Amino acid sequence: MQIKKLSWASILIKTNETTVLVDPLGGPIKGQDKPLAAKIGDPLEPLVSLETIEQPDVILVTHVHPDHFDYQSVLQHIGENVKIFVPMDSIDYVKKLGFRHVVGAHPNNEFEFKDVKMIASYSVDGFGSPQVSWIIKDEQHTVIHCGDTQWHGYWWRMENQYGPIHAACLPVNGPILQVVGLKEQSQLPACLTPEEAVEATKILGAKLIPIHYSTFNNPPYYNETDNIEERLILQANQRGVEVTFLKTNEQIIM
């Protein structure tokens, strides 16, 4: 199994027979001026165009926020006929965008495509949007991608149900958001902090591949936490967790 980091939370996974794209982002994020939209700003580094990647057989979407589901780029460079798996509550929205083969998933729903098993699992969105994690298995390895989840109490259940999990692609940037239109703002992180990501990885019994950091930081609306990599290394050393940092377009072979 090959795992390639693209932009932000986008991951490309290749097995012997199948290419799986998780949380595609390949172009500028639109709609940030809408009420209740997260204003994460312009990217601080070039995004990997979906035109340049190997065409996926399957796309897995943890949730339909535009920084995790860049549907315009998917339609332009991959097309409307690709098979897309999304949280069940988002299926009608994705169909209305023009995609022809959309499958909705609840946690613990399992799907198979050639040599890959794909399992929807638990995830908790910072603002209550429908979200799932995705577990991808081939004959030898298991990878989990958790979108932009917050801390939750499902880690033990996920490991017990689907372990051993070899690699965990987890968000690590612990941002504090100010979202226009909300009656009250929160001063708590909207996804995992570096320390929480290490702790989740420890429970999962996996190797940590950090995602969802450095590409966006847009104060006062989107405030990424400080010293992410240093904190990850410190906490990982204390907890005995292996961390693999992947640069954009860098990959590992498991």
C-alpha positions in Angstrom: 0.0 0.0 0.0 1.2 3.5 -0.9 0.1 6.6 0.9 0.7 10.0 -0.7 0.0 13.3 1.0 -1.6 15.8 -1.4 -2.8 19.2 -0.1 -4.2 19.9 3.4 -6.2 16.7 4.3 -6.1 15.1 0.9 -4.5 11.6 0.7 -4.1 9.3 -2.2 -3.9 5.6 -1.4 -2.8 3.0 -3.9 -3.1 -0.7 -3.5 -2.3 -3.4 -6.1 -5.5 -2.9 -8.0 -7.2 0.3 -6.6 -6.5 4.0 -6.2 -8.5 5.8 -3.5 -8.6 9.6 -3.0 -9.7 10.9 0.4 -11.0 14.4 1.0 -10.1 16.0 -2.4 -8.8 19.6 -2.5 -7.2 20.9 -5.6 -8.2 24.5 -6.1 -9.2 27.8 -4.4 -11.9 27.4 -1.8 -15.1 29.2 -2.7 -18.0 30.4 -0.6 -16.1 31.6 2.4 -18.2 34.8 2.4 -21.4 32.9 3.1 -23.0 33.1 6.5 -21.9 30.3 8.9 -19.0 29.5 6.5 -15.5 29.0 8.0 -13.2 31.7 6.6 -10.0 29.8 6.4 -8.5 32.2 3.9 -6.2 31.6 0.9 -3.7 28.8 0.9 -0.3 29.6 2.2 1.3 27.1 -0.2 0.4 25.9 -3.8 -2.3 23.3 -3.8 -1.8 20.0 -5.7 -4.1 20.2 -8.8 -6.3 17.1 -9.1 -5.3 17.2 -12.8 -1.8 16.1 -11.9 -2.7 13.0 -9.8 -3.4 9.5 -10.8 -7.1 9.2 -11.5 -8.8 7.5 -8.6 -11.2 4.6 -8.8 -13.0 5.8 -5.7 -13.3 9.0 -3.7 -14.0 8.9 0.0 -15.3 12.1 1.6 -15.3 12.6 5.4 -17.6 15.6 5.2 -18.6 18.1 2.6 -17.0 21.3 3.8 -15.2 22.8 0.8 -11.7 22.3 2.2 -12.4 18.6 2.3 -14.7 18.2 -0.7 -13.6 20.5 -3.6 -16.4 19.3 -5.9 -15.5 21.8 -8.6 -12.0 20.4 -9.1 -13.4 16.8 -8.9 -16.0 17.5 -11.6 -13.4 19.3 -13.8 -10.5 16.9 -13.5 -12.0 13.5 -12.5 -15.6 13.8 -13.8 -19.1 13.1 -12.7 -18.9 9.3 -13.1 -16.4 8.6 -10.3 -17.8 6.6 -7.4 -18.1 8.8 -4.3 -18.8 7.7 -0.7 -20.1 10.4 1.6 -21.8 10.6 5.0 -25.4 9.5 4.6 -26.9 12.9 5.5 -24.9 14.5 2.7 -25.9 12.2 -0.1 -28.7 14.4 -1.6 -26.4 17.4 -1.6 -23.7 15.6 -3.5 -26.1 14.2 -6.0 -27.5 17.7 -6.7 -23.9 18.8 -7.6 -24.1 16.5 -10.6 -22.3 13.3 -9.5 -23.9 10.1 -10.8 -22.6 7.5 -8.5 -22.9 8.6 -4.9 -23.1 6.2 -1.9 -24.1 7.3 1.6 -22.5 5.8 4.6 -23.3 5.5 8.4 -20.6 4.5 10.8 -19.8 0.8 10.6 -21.1 0.5 7.0 -18.6 -1.6 4.9 -18.0 -1.5 1.2 -15.7 -3.4 -1.1 -14.0 -2.4 -4.4 -11.6 -4.8 -6.1 -8.9 -5.5 -3.5 -10.0 -2.8 -1.0 -12.4 -2.7 1.9 -13.6 0.7 2.9 -15.3 1.2 6.3 -17.1 4.3 7.5 -16.4 4.9 11.2 -16.8 7.6 13.8 -15.9 11.2 13.6 -17.1 14.4 15.4 -17.2 17.7 13.5 -16.5 20.9 15.3 -19.8 22.4 14.2 -22.1 19.5 14.1 -21.9 18.8 10.3 -22.3 15.2 9.2 -18.9 13.5 9.3 -17.4 10.1 9.2 -13.9 8.7 9.4 -12.8 6.3 6.6 -10.8 3.0 7.2 -9.1 1.6 4.1 -7.9 -2.0 4.2 -6.0 -4.1 1.6 -4.8 -7.6 2.2 -2.0 -6.5 4.5 -2.5 -3.0 5.8 -5.1 -0.7 7.4 -5.2 3.1 7.2 -7.6 5.4 8.9 -8.4 9.0 7.8 -10.3 11.1 10.3 -11.2 14.2 8.4 -11.1 17.1 10.8 -12.5 15.4 13.8 -12.4 16.7 17.4 -11.5 14.4 20.3 -14.1 11.8 21.0 -14.6 8.6 22.9 -14.8 6.2 20.0 -11.0 5.5 19.5 -11.1 2.4 21.7 -14.1 1.0 19.8 -12.5 1.7 16.4 -9.3 -0.1 17.4 -11.2 -3.0 18.8 -13.5 -3.3 15.7 -11.0 -2.7 12.9 -7.5 -3.1 14.3 -4.7 -3.6 13.9 -4.5 -0.1 12.3 -1.1 0.6 10.9 -1.4 4.3 10.0 -3.6 7.1 11.2 -4.0 10.3 9.1 -5.2 12.7 11.7 -5.7 16.5 11.8 -3.3 18.2 14.1 -3.8 22.0 13.8 -6.3 22.6 16.7 -7.7 25.8 15.2 -9.9 28.3 17.0 -12.6 29.6 14.7 -14.7 32.8 14.6 -17.6 32.0 12.3 -19.8 34.9 11.2 -23.5 34.2 12.0 -23.1 32.0 15.0 -24.9 33.3 18.1 -21.9 32.2 20.3 -18.3 31.6 19.4 -16.2 28.8 20.9 -12.7 29.2 22.4 -12.0 25.5 22.1 -10.3 23.9 19.1 -12.4 22.8 16.2 -10.3 19.7 15.5 -7.5 17.7 17.2 -4.6 19.5 18.7 -1.1 18.0 18.3 -1.3 16.4 21.8 -4.8 15.0 21.1 -3.7 13.5 17.8 -0.8 11.7 19.4 -3.1 10.4 22.2 -5.7 9.2 19.6 -2.9 7.4 17.7 -1.6 5.8 20.8 -5.1 4.3 21.5 -5.4 3.2 17.9 -2.0 1.5 18.1 -0.9 3.1 14.9 1.7 5.3 13.3 0.7 8.9 13.0 0.7 10.7 9.7 -0.2 14.4 10.5 -2.5 16.2 8.1 -4.7 19.3 8.1 -2.0 21.9 9.1 0.2 24.7 7.8 -1.8 25.2 4.5 -4.3 27.7 6.0 -4.1 30.3 8.8 -6.4 33.3 8.6 -6.7 35.3 11.9 -9.0 36.4 13.4 -11.4 33.9 11.7 -9.2 30.8 11.5 -6.4 30.6 14.1 -4.1 27.6 13.8 -2.4 26.5 17.0 1.3 27.3 17.4 4.5 25.1 17.1 2.6 22.1 15.7 5.5 19.9 14.6 7.6 20.6 17.8 4.6 19.7 20.0 3.9 16.5 18.0 7.5 15.3 18.3 7.6 16.1 22.1 4.3 14.4 22.8 5.0 11.4 20.5 8.4 10.9 22.3 6.6 10.9 25.7 3.9 8.5 24.6 6.0 6.2 22.4 4.2 7.0 19.2 5.9 6.9 15.8 5.2 10.0 13.6 5.8 10.2 9.9 5.8 13.7 8.5 5.0 13.8 4.8 5.6 16.8 2.7 3.2 17.7 -0.2 3.4 15.0 -2.9 5.6 12.8 -0.7 4.6 9.2 -0.2 5.4 6.2 1.9 5.1 2.5 1.1 3.8 0.3 3.8 
